[in-house]
Amino acid sequence: MPNYKYFILTLTCILLSCNLVVAQENQEPKVGLVLSGGGAKGFAHIGVLKVIDSLGIKIDYVAGTSMGAIIGSLYASGYSGKQLETMFNNQDFDVLINDAFPRAAKSFYERENSEKYAVSLPFDNFKINLPSALSRGQNVYNLLYQLMLPVNEITDFEKLPIPFFCIATDIETGESIVMDKGRLAEAVTASGALPSLFQPVIIDDRILIDGGVTNNFPVEELRAKGIDIIIGVDVQDALKDRESLKSAPEILLQINNFRTINAMKNKAPLTDVYIKPDITNYSVISFSEGEDIIANGETAARVNLEKLKTIKQQQKDNYERPKVNQLDSLRINSVNISGNERYTRSYIIGKLKFNNNDKVSYEDLKKGINNLIATNNFDTFRYYLEPSTDKSGYNLKGELRESPTTTFLRLGVHYDGLYKSAVLANLTKKRLLFNNDIASLDLILGDNSRYNFDYFIDKGFYLSVGVKSRFSQFNKGVNALLALDEGSPSLIGLNKIDVELTDFTNQIYVQTIFRKDFALRVGAEYKRLKITSETIIEDEQDEDITFENSNYYSVFGNLIFDDYDSKYFPKNGFYFNGDFHLYLNASDFIEGFEEFSIAKADIGYAFSFSDKVALKTETSGGFKIGESSTTTLGFGLGGYGNNFINNFQSFYGYDYLELSGDSFVKATFTLDYEIFEKHHILLAANYANIEDGLFKSGQFFSSPNYSGYAVGYSLETFLGPLEGKYAYSPETGDGQWFFNLGFWF
């Protein structure tokens, strides 16, 4: 009897096993995809996805870390490998990673900062600190949120077109966190927050960084989701030999890779198809070589083509990938911002430049967000669009994190032919007296020491108040008419004199903004101007001769419009700077002072013929109204520079301040050919008339009396432009070399 029971039990087990086998053969296996982190090397994932798509393989679950999370989340949202290739190849990763906001997004003050200083460091409590990261990651979040807007309402990642999760690391506990719920763009931003490159991301009061720190290949977590077949793509570095370890960064990277590479010894066998692209010649920052990296990923996938085809044979033939419908515009029904403690709602709305019930394009939405972040008053702005209850639009909700740093130490270096070599140290203090003020002091040490002080209370489109103070000096041979009256007997036989010029100028003004790029200033100015020389010797006494040593009191108006896309190498945009000074009084040196005015304007327009070639046209003019007993505030042309004081301007073909008069007109044409990225070949021509009474005589309509031409090379560096230019004038037959290093200040 016991033998009979045993026989029945054995037969039952065999029959059940056969049924399970048949059921498994009839059941379609679940296929998962796991993508590792690896920075720019993660572009290889896209090549693999293109092959998977071409075979029509259905992916049932996607898991990823860091760059694998970014690409995997977009694939899970419905984008194909081919679409991802197009998007990533068209992306400027320098702008994306460095949080390089468009110049138009910055206020006039922030533009000056970004175009003046090479280094900016936190300096609270008079201690130099390093920033927590090179980038705030705002541009990355902006891009991801835009691309993920079609799945914006999904907060459970299991419900995405393809279920998805990613890995982040809690920096306080070292815990590996599975991110499978919440806001997709925010979760993926956290997974890709590479330490030192991107700021940590705060989610639910947890400080999160790159998931690759703890789990760069979440294959176990993916298998736990009930996945039968796993395709794994590994783009991590392999350990390098001694010949490749020549520098400290390479050694540190090798040490950092110990854990992840050792972990892969156990993780790789857990995949059913293991794809390892050959990307040894690329680094985590090889973003400019994305096209080649994608191709290498495609090649690696094709090596495993037979295995991938076997997976496809186990699936149904009628699988179609989900479609993605991107929104070009949307209606903002309401704006709700939290996290702002020191900055008012009106200040924030003024920067965003849209309000309730506005219909805006997504580009305008990004511009508004850039305007806010470019103030540098906020570390991050995590926003999301919540569909309104009547489905007529979206409610914009945002969480701001105000920057705790209010003091900065900024540094720069410069060399040019007028001021010679200089080192700049700047101390900037935000919220000095009010929440929306900023104070800045430049100390410039070198051959000609100078300083600049600015204090500005920013009211945006309302009336703002500012104070400026400047001390400037230089030694140079200049046209004698800038220092002496035309009838002076000292001019006999003298065309040029060596002078030492010092200028101490102080202004107080009010400013209002029209649109974003229009600024109108009205204020009062006090100027102390002194000019001395050793060129002329009177009564045979070898001592300095003083030509000017006066205090000037004036009121002024200044209208500026500036939407150039770049200060130094604009490819498009318009520029206007009009200035009017009414000099009411002068003291000390000048006798018989008579009230006079000086009006001047600069107009520029830049446009591009192609991505490489741009033309900038500039026109300038100015004149004096009324008689005066001084020529020292007249116009001077010559040399090359961007930081001239008073009424001095560049003019190729002549030395600094070689031409002078109380009125002038000038036109300049500059052709910019960017032969390689940040390498520019420049060709320039300028023409001018300058003399006393030019507009009275009507000579400004005549053919130009002065002309000059220049050819040069410029390289954009983190210190600023590195430039060499040769200029020539056909009138004199003379040529000059002009050299410049660094941002102008």
C-alpha positions in Angstrom: 0.0 0.0 0.0 2.7 2.5 0.8 4.3 1.7 -2.6 1.0 2.5 -4.3 0.7 5.8 -2.5 4.2 6.7 -3.4 3.6 6.0 -7.1 0.4 8.2 -7.1 2.3 11.1 -5.5 5.2 10.8 -7.9 2.8 10.8 -10.9 1.0 13.8 -9.7 4.2 15.8 -9.3 5.3 14.8 -12.8 2.0 16.0 -14.3 2.1 19.3 -12.4 5.7 19.9 -13.6 4.6 19.2 -17.2 1.7 21.7 -16.9 4.1 24.4 -15.5 6.5 23.8 -18.3 3.7 24.1 -20.9 2.3 27.2 -19.1 5.8 28.8 -19.1 6.2 28.0 -22.8 2.9 29.6 -23.6 3.5 32.6 -21.3 5.5 35.6 -22.8 8.6 36.2 -20.6 9.0 39.6 -19.0 12.1 41.5 -20.3 13.9 44.0 -18.3 16.6 46.5 -19.2 19.2 47.8 -16.7 21.5 50.7 -17.7 24.6 51.7 -15.7 25.9 55.1 -14.9 29.0 56.5 -16.7 28.5 60.2 -17.6 29.0 60.9 -21.3 29.9 57.3 -21.9 26.2 56.6 -21.2 25.5 57.8 -24.7 26.3 54.2 -25.6 22.9 53.2 -24.1 21.2 55.1 -26.9 23.0 53.0 -29.5 21.8 49.8 -27.8 18.3 51.1 -27.6 18.3 51.8 -31.4 19.2 48.1 -32.0 16.5 46.9 -29.5 13.9 49.1 -31.3 15.0 47.9 -34.7 14.3 44.3 -33.6 10.9 45.2 -32.2 11.8 43.9 -28.7 9.3 44.8 -26.0 10.9 46.0 -22.8 8.7 45.4 -19.7 10.8 47.2 -17.1 13.6 49.7 -17.2 16.1 50.4 -14.3 19.0 52.8 -14.4 21.5 54.8 -12.4 22.9 58.3 -13.2 23.2 58.7 -17.0 21.5 55.3 -17.3 18.6 56.7 -15.2 18.3 59.8 -17.5 18.3 57.8 -20.7 16.2 55.0 -19.2 13.5 57.3 -17.9 13.1 59.0 -21.2 12.9 55.6 -22.9 10.3 54.6 -20.3 8.4 57.8 -21.0 7.9 56.8 -24.7 10.9 58.2 -26.6 12.6 55.8 -29.0 16.3 55.3 -29.3 16.3 57.2 -32.6 14.5 60.2 -31.0 17.0 60.2 -28.1 19.9 60.2 -30.5 18.5 63.3 -32.3 17.8 65.1 -29.0 21.2 64.4 -27.4 23.2 65.2 -30.6 21.4 68.6 -30.8 22.0 69.4 -27.1 24.7 71.9 -26.1 26.1 70.1 -23.0 28.4 73.0 -22.0 25.3 75.1 -21.5 23.4 72.2 -19.9 26.0 71.2 -17.4 27.5 74.6 -16.5 24.1 76.2 -15.9 25.1 78.8 -18.6 21.9 80.8 -18.8 21.4 83.0 -21.9 22.7 86.5 -21.5 19.1 87.8 -22.0 18.1 86.0 -18.8 20.4 88.1 -16.7 19.9 91.6 -15.3 22.3 94.3 -16.3 24.2 93.8 -13.1 24.5 90.0 -13.4 25.7 90.4 -17.0 28.6 92.6 -15.8 29.5 89.9 -13.2 29.5 87.1 -15.7 31.6 89.1 -18.2 34.1 90.5 -15.7 35.3 87.9 -13.2 37.1 84.6 -13.8 36.5 83.0 -10.4 33.7 83.5 -7.9 34.0 81.9 -4.4 31.7 82.0 -1.4 33.2 84.3 1.3 30.8 84.3 4.2 32.3 85.3 7.6 35.4 86.3 5.7 36.3 82.6 5.0 36.9 81.4 1.5 34.8 78.4 0.8 34.4 76.2 -2.3 31.0 75.9 -3.8 29.1 72.7 -3.1 29.2 71.9 -6.8 30.1 73.5 -10.2 26.5 73.4 -11.3 23.1 73.8 -9.6 21.6 71.4 -12.1 18.8 73.8 -13.0 19.3 73.5 -16.8 19.3 69.7 -16.5 16.0 69.8 -14.5 14.5 72.3 -17.0 15.3 70.0 -20.0 14.1 66.8 -18.3 10.9 68.3 -17.1 10.1 69.6 -20.6 10.8 66.2 -22.1 8.8 64.4 -19.5 5.8 66.7 -19.6 3.7 64.1 -21.6 3.9 61.9 -18.4 3.7 64.8 -16.0 0.7 63.5 -14.1 2.2 60.1 -13.4 3.8 59.9 -9.9 3.9 56.1 -9.7 6.7 55.1 -12.0 5.1 51.6 -12.4 2.4 53.4 -14.4 4.7 54.9 -17.0 4.4 53.6 -20.6 7.2 51.3 -19.5 7.6 50.8 -15.7 10.8 52.3 -14.4 12.9 52.9 -11.3 16.3 54.5 -10.7 18.8 54.6 -7.9 20.0 57.6 -5.8 22.2 57.8 -2.7 21.4 59.4 0.6 24.5 61.4 1.3 23.9 61.5 5.1 23.4 57.8 5.6 25.1 56.3 2.6 21.9 54.3 1.8 21.0 53.3 -1.7 17.5 54.6 -2.4 15.2 53.1 -5.0 13.3 55.9 -6.7 10.0 54.6 -8.0 7.5 57.3 -7.0 7.3 61.1 -7.0 8.1 63.6 -9.7 10.0 61.8 -12.5 12.3 64.7 -13.5 13.3 65.4 -9.9 14.0 61.7 -9.1 16.2 61.4 -12.2 18.0 64.6 -11.5 18.9 63.2 -8.0 20.1 59.9 -9.5 22.4 61.9 -11.9 23.7 64.4 -9.3 27.4 63.5 -9.7 29.2 64.8 -6.6 31.2 68.0 -7.1 29.6 68.5 -10.6 26.0 68.9 -9.5 24.4 70.1 -6.3 22.7 67.5 -4.2 18.9 67.2 -4.7 16.6 67.4 -1.6 13.5 65.2 -1.8 11.3 64.5 1.2 14.0 66.1 3.4 16.6 63.6 2.2 19.8 64.9 0.6 20.4 62.8 -2.5 23.3 62.4 -4.9 24.4 60.2 -7.7 23.1 56.6 -7.3 26.4 55.3 -8.8 28.1 56.0 -5.4 26.3 53.0 -3.9 24.7 51.0 -6.7 25.7 51.7 -10.3 24.0 48.6 -11.8 20.7 47.8 -10.1 20.3 44.3 -11.6 19.2 42.6 -8.3 16.4 45.2 -7.7 15.2 44.7 -11.3 15.1 40.9 -11.0 13.0 41.3 -7.8 10.3 43.0 -9.9 9.5 39.6 -11.4 11.6 40.0 -14.6 12.5 36.8 -16.5 15.1 38.1 -18.9 17.4 41.0 -18.2 19.4 42.9 -20.8 22.3 44.8 -19.1 24.3 47.6 -20.6 27.5 48.4 -18.7 29.4 51.6 -19.6 31.6 51.8 -16.5 35.3 52.2 -16.6 37.6 49.3 -16.3 40.7 49.5 -14.1 43.6 51.1 -15.8 47.2 50.0 -15.8 50.2 51.9 -14.4 51.0 53.4 -17.8 47.6 55.2 -17.8 47.8 56.5 -14.3 49.9 59.6 -14.8 47.9 62.4 -13.0 46.2 62.9 -9.7 42.7 63.0 -11.3 43.3 59.7 -13.0 44.5 58.1 -9.8 41.5 59.5 -7.8 39.1 58.2 -10.5 40.8 54.7 -10.4 40.3 54.6 -6.6 36.6 55.7 -7.0 36.1 52.9 -9.5 37.4 50.1 -7.2 34.0 49.4 -5.6 31.9 49.6 -8.7 34.2 47.5 -10.8 34.5 44.8 -8.1 30.7 44.8 -7.7 30.3 44.1 -11.4 32.1 40.8 -11.0 28.9 39.6 -9.2 26.4 41.7 -11.1 27.3 40.9 -14.7 26.5 37.2 -14.4 23.0 38.1 -13.2 22.1 39.4 -16.6 20.9 37.2 -19.5 22.4 39.5 -22.2 25.4 41.5 -21.0 26.5 44.3 -23.4 29.8 46.1 -22.7 30.5 48.8 -25.3 34.2 49.6 -26.1 34.4 53.1 -24.8 37.9 53.1 -23.3 38.9 56.1 -25.4 36.2 58.3 -23.8 35.7 59.9 -20.4 32.7 60.8 -18.3 32.9 64.3 -19.8 33.3 63.4 -23.5 30.0 65.0 -24.3 31.3 66.5 -27.6 31.9 62.9 -28.9 28.4 61.7 -28.2 27.9 60.6 -31.9 30.9 58.3 -31.8 29.9 56.9 -28.4 26.4 56.1 -29.6 27.8 54.3 -32.6 30.0 52.2 -30.3 27.0 51.3 -28.3 25.2 50.2 -31.4 28.2 48.1 -32.4 28.3 46.3 -29.0 24.6 45.5 -29.3 25.0 44.0 -32.7 27.7 41.7 -31.3 24.9 40.2 -29.2 22.4 40.3 -32.1 21.6 36.5 -32.0 20.8 36.6 -28.3 18.6 39.6 -28.8 16.8 37.9 -31.7 16.1 34.9 -29.5 14.4 37.2 -27.0 12.3 38.6 -29.8 11.2 35.2 -30.9 9.7 34.6 -27.5 7.5 37.7 -27.8 4.4 38.5 -29.7 4.9 40.2 -33.1 2.3 43.0 -32.7 4.1 45.2 -30.2 4.1 48.9 -30.9 6.1 51.4 -28.8 4.1 54.1 -27.1 4.0 57.5 -28.8 5.1 60.8 -27.2 3.2 64.0 -27.8 5.1 67.0 -26.7 3.4 70.3 -25.7 4.5 73.5 -27.5 2.5 75.9 -25.4 0.4 75.8 -22.2 -1.9 78.0 -20.2 -0.8 79.0 -16.7 -4.0 79.4 -14.7 -2.2 80.3 -11.4 1.3 80.7 -10.0 2.0 79.4 -6.4 5.6 79.8 -5.1 6.8 78.5 -1.7 10.2 78.8 0.0 10.7 82.5 -0.6 11.5 84.2 2.7 13.5 87.3 1.8 12.1 87.9 -1.7 8.6 89.0 -2.3 6.1 87.4 -4.6 6.0 90.5 -6.7 9.8 90.3 -7.1 9.6 86.6 -8.2 6.6 87.1 -10.5 8.4 90.1 -12.1 11.4 87.9 -12.9 9.2 85.1 -14.2 7.4 87.6 -16.5 4.1 85.8 -16.6 1.1 85.8 -14.4 -2.2 84.0 -13.9 -4.2 83.0 -17.0 -1.3 83.6 -19.3 -0.8 81.3 -22.3 2.9 80.9 -22.9 5.1 78.7 -25.0 7.3 76.3 -23.2 10.3 78.3 -24.3 8.8 81.4 -22.6 8.3 79.3 -19.5 12.0 78.3 -19.5 13.0 81.9 -20.1 11.0 83.1 -17.1 12.6 80.4 -14.9 16.1 81.3 -16.2 15.4 85.0 -15.4 14.7 84.0 -11.8 17.7 81.6 -11.3 20.1 83.9 -13.2 19.8 86.4 -10.3 21.9 84.0 -8.3 19.7 84.6 -5.3 18.4 81.1 -5.4 20.1 77.7 -5.4 17.3 75.8 -7.1 13.8 76.2 -8.4 11.9 72.9 -8.5 8.7 73.5 -10.3 5.9 71.3 -11.5 2.7 71.8 -13.5 -0.5 70.6 -12.0 -3.5 70.2 -14.3 -6.3 72.5 -13.3 -9.6 70.8 -12.2 -11.4 72.0 -15.4 -8.5 70.8 -17.6 -8.2 74.3 -19.1 -4.6 74.6 -18.3 -2.0 74.2 -15.5 -1.3 75.6 -12.1 2.4 76.3 -11.8 3.7 75.3 -8.4 7.3 76.0 -7.4 9.6 75.4 -4.5 12.5 77.8 -4.2 15.6 77.4 -2.2 17.2 80.7 -1.4 20.9 80.8 -1.5 22.4 81.0 2.0 25.6 82.6 0.6 25.5 86.4 0.6 29.2 87.3 0.3 31.5 86.4 -2.6 35.2 86.9 -3.4 35.7 87.3 -7.1 39.0 87.4 -9.0 40.2 88.3 -12.4 43.3 89.2 -14.4 43.8 91.5 -17.3 46.4 93.0 -19.7 45.9 95.6 -22.4 47.9 98.4 -24.0 46.4 101.3 -22.0 46.1 100.1 -18.4 48.8 97.4 -18.8 48.7 94.4 -16.4 46.2 94.3 -13.6 44.9 91.8 -11.0 41.3 92.3 -9.8 39.9 91.3 -6.4 36.2 91.9 -5.8 34.1 91.7 -2.7 30.4 91.4 -3.3 27.8 91.5 -0.5 24.1 90.8 -1.1 21.4 91.8 1.3 23.8 94.4 3.0 21.0 96.7 4.2 17.9 95.4 2.4 16.8 92.0 1.1 17.1 93.2 -2.5 20.3 95.2 -2.5 23.9 94.4 -3.5 27.2 96.1 -2.8 30.3 95.4 -4.8 33.9 96.7 -4.5 36.6 96.1 -7.1 40.2 96.6 -6.1 42.4 96.6 -9.2 46.2 96.4 -8.6 48.8 96.6 -11.2 50.6 99.2 -13.4 47.7 101.5 -13.0 45.8 100.8 -9.8 42.1 101.6 -9.8 38.9 100.8 -7.9 35.1 100.6 -8.6 32.3 100.6 -6.1 28.7 99.9 -6.8 25.7 99.8 -4.5 22.3 99.0 -6.0 18.8 98.4 -4.6 17.1 96.3 -7.2 13.3 97.0 -7.6 13.2 95.5 -11.0 10.5 97.3 -13.1 10.0 99.8 -10.4 12.4 102.6 -9.5 15.7 101.2 -8.4 18.4 103.3 -6.7 22.1 103.1 -7.3 25.4 104.6 -6.2 28.7 104.3 -8.2 32.2 105.4 -7.3 35.2 105.0 -9.6 38.9 105.9 -9.5 40.9 105.4 -12.7 44.4 106.4 -13.9 46.8 105.8 -16.7 50.0 107.2 -18.3 49.9 107.6 -22.0 50.9 109.8 -24.9 47.8 111.5 -26.2 46.7 114.2 -28.6 47.8 117.5 -27.2 44.3 119.0 -27.9 42.9 116.8 -25.1 44.9 118.8 -22.6 45.5 122.2 -24.2 43.2 124.7 -25.9 43.7 125.0 -29.6 45.1 128.5 -29.3 47.6 127.7 -26.6 51.2 128.8 -27.5 52.4 125.5 -26.0 50.9 123.7 -29.0 53.5 125.1 -31.4 55.4 122.2 -32.8 53.6 119.7 -30.5 51.2 117.1 -31.7 51.4 114.6 -28.8 52.2 114.8 -25.1 52.8 112.2 -22.5 50.2 112.7 -19.7 49.2 111.1 -16.4 45.4 111.2 -16.2 43.5 110.5 -13.0 39.7 110.4 -12.8 37.6 110.2 -9.6 33.9 109.9 -10.5 30.8 109.5 -8.2 27.2 109.0 -9.2 23.8 108.6 -7.5 21.0 107.6 -9.8 17.5 106.1 -10.1 16.8 103.4 -12.7 13.8 101.8 -14.2 13.5 98.8 -16.5 11.4 98.6 -19.6 10.9 95.0 -20.8 14.1 93.1 -19.8 16.8 94.8 -21.9 15.9 98.5 -21.6 17.3 100.5 -18.7 16.8 104.2 -18.1 19.0 106.0 -15.5 18.8 109.6 -14.3 21.1 111.0 -11.7 23.7 113.4 -10.5 27.5 113.2 -10.9 30.6 114.6 -9.2 33.9 114.2 -11.1 37.4 115.1 -10.1 39.7 115.2 -13.2 43.4 115.8 -13.1 45.9 115.7 -16.0 49.6 116.4 -15.6 52.7 116.0 -17.8 56.5 116.2 -17.8 56.6 116.9 -21.6 56.5 120.7 -21.5 59.0 122.6 -19.4 58.2 126.2 -18.5 60.8 128.7 -17.2 63.3 125.8 -17.6 62.0 124.2 -14.4 61.9 120.4 -14.7 58.6 119.8 -12.9 55.2 118.4 -13.7 52.9 120.7 -15.6 49.2 120.6 -14.6 46.7 121.0 -17.5 43.6 120.0 -15.6 42.7 119.8 -11.9 39.0 120.5 -11.6 35.8 119.4 -9.9 32.9 119.0 -12.2 29.2 118.8 -11.2 26.6 117.5 -13.6 23.3 115.8 -14.0 22.9 113.0 -16.5 20.5 110.7 -18.3 21.4 107.3 -19.7 19.3 105.0 -21.8 20.6 101.5 -22.6 19.2 98.7 -24.7 21.2 95.5 -24.9 20.0 92.1 -26.2 23.4 90.9 -27.6 23.7 87.2 -27.1 27.4 87.7 -26.1 29.3 90.8 -25.0 32.6 90.0 -26.7 31.5 87.8 -29.7 27.9 88.5 -30.5 26.2 86.6 -33.2 22.9 88.3 -33.0 21.2 91.2 -31.2 21.0 94.9 -31.0 22.7 97.4 -28.7 22.0 101.1 -27.9 23.7 103.3 -25.3 22.7 106.9 -25.3 24.1 109.4 -22.7 23.5 113.0 -22.0 25.5 115.1 -19.4 24.7 118.6 -18.5 27.7 120.2 -16.7 26.4 122.8 -14.3 29.5 123.9 -12.6 33.3 123.4 -12.2 35.7 124.6 -9.5 39.3 125.2 -8.6 41.3 125.0 -11.8 38.9 126.5 -14.4 38.2 130.2 -14.5 35.2 131.7 -16.2 33.3 128.4 -16.4 30.3 128.3 -18.7 27.6 125.7 -18.6 27.8 123.1 -21.4 26.5 119.6 -22.3 27.9 116.5 -24.0 25.6 114.1 -25.8 26.8 110.8 -27.3 25.3 107.4 -28.5 26.6 104.0 -29.5 24.5 101.7 -31.7 25.4 98.2 -32.6 23.7 95.4 -34.5 25.0 91.8 -34.9 23.7 89.1 -37.2 24.9 85.7 -38.4 25.4 84.4 -41.9 25.9 80.9 -40.5 26.7 79.1 -37.3 30.4 80.1 -37.9 30.3 83.5 -39.4 28.8 86.7 -37.9 29.0 90.4 -38.7 28.8 93.2 -36.1 28.1 96.7 -37.2 28.6 99.7 -34.9 27.9 103.4 -35.2 28.9 106.0 -32.7 28.6 109.7 -32.5 28.8 112.6 -30.0 29.0 116.4 -29.7 29.4 119.2 -27.3 26.6 121.8 -26.8 27.6 125.2 -25.6 31.0 126.9 -25.1 33.4 125.8 -22.4 36.8 126.7 -21.1 38.0 123.1 -21.0 38.8 120.5 -23.7 39.6 117.7 -21.2 36.1 116.2 -21.5 36.3 116.1 -25.2 36.2 113.0 -27.4 39.3 110.9 -28.0 39.7 108.1 -30.5 42.4 105.4 -30.9 43.6 102.0 -29.7 41.6 99.0 -28.8 39.6 98.5 -25.6 36.3 97.9 -24.0 36.6 99.7 -20.6 37.4 103.3 -21.6 36.3 106.1 -19.3 34.7 109.4 -20.0 34.4 110.1 -23.8 37.3 107.9 -25.1 36.7 105.2 -27.7 38.5 102.5 -29.7 39.7 103.2 -33.2 41.8 100.8 -35.2 44.8 102.2 -37.0 45.7 104.9 -34.5 47.3 104.7 -31.0 45.2 105.4 -27.9 43.6 108.9 -27.8 45.6 109.9 -30.9 42.6 111.7 -32.4 40.6 114.3 -30.6 37.8 116.9 -31.0 34.6 118.1 -29.4 32.4 116.1 -31.8 32.8 112.9 -33.9 31.1 110.2 -35.9 32.5 106.7 -36.3 31.4 103.4 -37.9 33.0 100.0 -37.3 32.4 96.6 -39.1 33.7 93.4 -37.6 33.5 90.0 -39.3 33.9 87.1 -36.9 34.7 83.7 -38.2 34.7 81.0 -35.5 37.0 78.5 -37.1 36.7 76.1 -34.2 34.7 76.3 -31.0 35.8 79.4 -29.1 38.5 80.2 -31.6 37.8 83.4 -33.6 39.4 85.0 -36.6 38.4 88.7 -36.7 38.5 91.1 -39.6 37.6 94.8 -38.9 37.3 98.1 -40.6 36.5 101.5 -39.0 36.0 105.0 -40.4 35.6 108.3 -38.6 35.5 112.1 -38.7 36.5 113.9 -35.5 37.2 117.7 -34.9 35.8 120.7 -33.2 32.5 121.9 -34.5 32.0 118.9 -36.7 28.2 119.0 -36.7 28.1 122.8 -37.1 30.2 122.5 -40.3 28.2 119.6 -41.6 31.5 117.7 -42.2 30.0 114.6 -40.5 28.2 113.9 -43.9 31.5 114.0 -45.8 33.8 111.1 -46.6 35.8 110.0 -43.6 39.1 111.6 -42.8 40.3 108.7 -40.8 40.2 105.0 -41.4 41.8 101.9 -40.0 41.7 98.1 -40.6 42.6 95.2 -38.3 43.0 91.5 -38.4 43.2 89.4 -35.3 42.8 86.1 -33.4 40.7 85.6 -30.2 40.4 82.6 -28.0 37.7 82.4 -25.3 39.2 81.2 -22.0 37.9 81.1 -18.5 39.9 84.2 -17.8 38.3 86.0 -20.7 39.3 86.6 -24.3 43.0 86.1 -25.2 43.5 88.4 -28.2 46.1 89.6 -30.6 45.3 92.2 -33.3 47.3 94.0 -35.9 45.8 97.4 -37.0 46.9 99.6 -39.9 45.9 103.1 -41.2 46.4 104.0 -44.8 46.5 107.7 -43.9 49.6 107.4 -41.8 51.1 104.2 -43.2 51.7 103.0 -39.6 50.6 99.8 -37.9 50.2 98.8 -34.3 49.8 95.5 -32.5 47.2 95.3 -29.7 47.2 92.5 -27.2 44.6 91.7 -24.6 44.2 89.0 -22.0 41.2 88.5 -19.7 37.8 90.1 -19.2 37.8 93.9 -19.4 37.5 95.8 -16.1 
